[in-house]
Amino acid sequence: MADVAREAGVSHQTVSRVLSDHPNVRAATREQVTLAIERLGYRRNSAARALVTRRTRTLGVIAVNTALYGPASTLTGLEEAAREAGYLVSTVSLRAGEGRGQGLKGAIDHLAAWGVEGVVAITPQRSHVQALAELDAPFPVVTVEGGHQLDLPGVSLDQELGARMVTEHLLAAGHRNVWHVAGPEDWLESEARTAGWRAVLEESGIRPPRVLTGDWSPLSGYRAGQELAGLALARRGATPVTAVFVANDQMALGVLRALREGGIRTPAQVAVAGFDDIPEAEFFPPPLTTVRQDFAAIGRRSIGLLVDHIEGRARKAEHLLVEPQLIMRASTRPLNEA
């Protein structure tokens, strides 16, 4: 830093103010220091800075099930938001079975040993959130998709609203009922999406058909789709199959294949909608109507909420919701247009 001060012709304190983005620095002086930093290739020593400020500027992230699109995209959004806020990120990824009890405790202990100032935990399953609430973490913890269930601060997409939007869209397209392929039990997102679907039907005076369940994979969607195709072809039962809301896009891909193999045209005979808006969704045959999650916004709000807790500005159990967006494509064209 002393070399930068000499190169720029300013004091050591002025360089420090520029590096910390202090507002009381003239624009011309800030530019002069910035140019000197670039010429010298100066990089701040984070360890030395931590000794002086007693802050590591490092946040921890605990992520469970990162092989799935939602948790993986959430993790990317968190890392980008932390970097924009001037923080480093130390991530611990856990497999599904490790996200409870000792697995979470071990992750908390590991991050504490590295001096993180706080942790964001991507906890999509109810059992994960319950285990997290029982731990006595030595720093603030913010959850993604789960904190609203217990006394924990958190951020999540409004999953129920997203499910309501897509179900209302299918009813508006002329369908008398909507079938649902849900995600696995214990997943809070699955519970909320099923609740939103069910609420719209009941509010419309429609008796919801039985729920089919998958495990988020295309194969489980394919198996559910085979059952739906059989019902649609047989035209039996009190609830004809003309529209299906699938709890994620990957299962929807399996449903679409099963219907196609059964000789059922989408959307002319059965409309299909998903959830997530994965990058491939617009290239499905046909392009898939779905609900888009704003993972960048989830990341920004989660990091912002965690920093507020670190600096003592937030309420203990504050929970923030991010609005979803309905993306309408050819898989759910109205009945009179299909």
N, C-alpha and C positions, 0 to 999 in steps of 0.2 A: 504493500500500500504506500510505503514511503517513496518507492520509485515512481509510482503513478503521480503522487503529489509533486515531486520534482519535475517530472515530464510536463505536467499541466500548469506548473507555476502557481499552485494553490497550497493551502494547508492540509495536513493529515486529516483534520476534522472535516474539511469540506469534502474530501474524497469519501469519507465515511458517510456523510449526509447523502451524497449522490448514490452510493451503493445501497443505502437503506430507503431510497426514494423519499427523502425528507422534503416537504413542500417549500421550506425556506431556503431555496437555492435558485439563483437567477438562471434563466434559460441559457444564456450565453456561457455561464460558468459550467452548467450541467453538460452542455455539449462539449466544452473544452476537456472536461474530465473524461467523458465517454470516449472521445477520440484518443486520449492518452491510454485508456484501458485497452482499446482495440489495437493500438500500435504496439503496446508492450505484451499483448496476449495475457493480461492479468486474469487470474482466477482466484476467487475468494477461498480461503481455507475454512471449510465448514467446521472442522474440529476446533480450531482456534476461536472461531466466532462463538461456538457453543460454550466454551469456557468463559467467555466474557459476558454473553447475554443469558447464560443458563437455560438456553433453549436450543433444541437440536434441529428444529424446523423439519422434523420427520414424522410422518403419520403412518400408522399401520393399517393394513387391510387384511381381513380374514374372509376368504371366499370359499364357499362350499359348492360343489358340482359345477366347476368351471368348464366342463366339457359341453354343457348345455348352452344354447344361444343366449338366453336371458342373463344368467350369471356372468358369462364371459363378456357380453356387451356392457353389462353394468360395471365390471372390473375395468374395462377400457375407459369408460366414462369417468370413473373415479380417478384413475391415474392421470388422465388429461387435465381434469379440474384441479387436482392437487398441484400439478406442475405449473398451471396458470396462476395459482395462488402463491407460488413461491415455496412449495414444500416438496421434499423428497418422499417417496413411498416405499415402504417395506411390506411385501405381500407374503402371506402364508396361505397356500391353497390346500384345502382338505377334500378328501373323497367323501362321498355321501355318508358312509358309515362312521367317518371320523368327526362329523359335525356335531357330535353330542358329547356331553360330559368331559372325559379326559382329553379328547381331541381338541376341544375348544379351550380348555384350561391350558393345555400345552402350548397352543398358539398364542394365548394371552401372555403366558410366562416368557415365551421366546421373544415376543415384541417388546415386552417390558425390559428385558435384558439388553435390548438394542437401543433403549432410551427414547422410544416413540412418545409423542406428546398426547396422542389419542388414537382411537381405532374406529374404523368403519367396518362393520360386519355384514356381509351379504348372507342373510339368513332366510332362505325361502321356505323352510319347513318349520312347522309349529314346534316340533321337538327341539330344533336348533335354538329358537328364540327362548324357549323355556329354560334350556340349559344355560344360555347366555345370561338370562336374568338372575340365575342362581350364583353366578360367579362374582367375586369381589374384585373387580378390575382396579388397578392403581391409577387409572386415567379415564377420561371421558370416553364413552362408547356410544356410537350412533349406529342404528341398524338400517339396512335397506330391505324393504319388503318384510315387515314383521313387528316393528316396535309398537304399532298401534294396539297390538294384542295384549301387551303387558306394559309395565311402568318403565318404558325405555324410549328415549328420543329416537326418531327415525324419519326416513323419507321413503315413499313408495309411489308407484303409479296408481292411479285410481282404477284398479282392476275391475271393480264392480261397475263403474260407469262405462268402461270400455265394453263390457259384456252387454250392458243395457243398450248401448248405441248400436251394436251389430245385430242384436235381436230385434230391436225396433225397425232397423233397416230391412230385415228380412220380412217382417210382417207388413211393412209398407209396400214391399215389392209384390204383395198379393198372396202370400202364403198364409194358410189358416193355422199352422202350427210350426214349431221349430224344434228339431231334435238336437241333442247335445252330446258331444263326445268330450268328456271331462279329463283333466289331468289326474295324476295319482293322488290318493288320500295323503293327508298330512302336509300337503303343499298349500300354503296360504293363498297363493295366486289362483290355484285351482278352485279352492273354496269360494273365493270372491267372484271368480268368473261364473261359476255355477249359480251363485246367489243372484247375480245380476240378471242372468238368463231367466231364472225361475221367477224373479220378481216381475219382469216385464210381462211374461205370459199370464201370471196370476192377476196382475193389474188389468190385463186385457180380457179377463174372463175366460182364459184358456187353461185347460188342465194340462200341465207339463207332462210329456211322455217320460218313460223311464230313462235314466241317464246311463249311457255307455261310458266305460272308463278305460283310459290308456295310460301309458307311462312316459309320455312326451315323444316317443320314438315314431318314425314313419311306419314301422312294422305293427305297432299297436293300433295306429290309425287304420292301417290296411285291414286288420282283423275286424275292427269295428265297422269299417266300410263294407266288408263282405256281409256282415249281419244286416246292415242297413240296405244293401243292394237286394238281399233276399226278401226283406220286408217290402221294398218298393216294387219289386217284380211280382210278388204274390198279391200285392194290394189287399193284404188282410189286416185286421185289427182296426181299432177305433181311430187311430192316428196315422193317416197316410204319410209316407216319407216324401216330402217335396223340398225341404230345406233343412240344412244341418249347420250348426255352429260348432266348430271344433276348437278346443281350448288352446291349441298352438298350431303354427303353420306346418311344422314337420309332420304332425299327425294328420293334418289336412291333406298333405301330399299323399299319404297312404290311403286316405278315404277316397280321394280323386281317382287313384289307380284302381281301387276295388270297384268303384262304380263304373269306370270305363270298361274294365274286364267283364262286368256283368251286363254290358250292352246298354248302360244308362247314360244318357247325355246330360252334361252339365253346361249351362244351368237349365236347359230346356225341360228336363224332367226333375232333376234334383239340384237345387242351388247349394253351394258350399262356401262357408266363410271361415277364416282362421283368426289367429291372434299372434302378434309380434311384428309382422311385416319384415321378415327376414329378407336379405338381399335377393334371394331367388324367387320370392313370391310373385313378382310381376312377370316371371317367365314360366310359371306353372301352366299346364294345359287344362283349362283356360287360366289366364291371369287371375290371381286370387284376391278377392276382397278380404281385408284383414284390419286389425287394429294396430296402429303404430305406437311403439313406446319410445319416448324421447330419452334415451339413455344419457345423452350429454347433459340434459337438464337435471336428471336424477343425480348424476355425478356432481354437478355444480352445487346443487342444494345440499347434498349429503356432506360434501367437504365444507361448505359454508356453515352448516349447522354444527359440525364438529369443531370448527375453529371458534365459533361463538361460545361453545361450551368450554373450550380450553381457556378462552379469555374472559369467561364469567359473564357473558352477555345473554345467555339463553335460559329459558325455563327448563326444568328437569325433564319433563316427559313430552316436550313439544313434538308434534308429528306433522310433517308436511306432505301434501299430495301433489302429484304432477298429473296434469290432464292428458288423456290419450287422444289419438286422432283416428277417426274412421277413414280408411282408404278404400274407396269403392272401385272395383274392377269387374271384369266380364263374368266372373263365376257366380255373380248374384244379380244378373240383369232381371228386371221385372218380368213376371210371367207372360205378360202380353208382348214383350220384346224378345224373349228368349227363342 
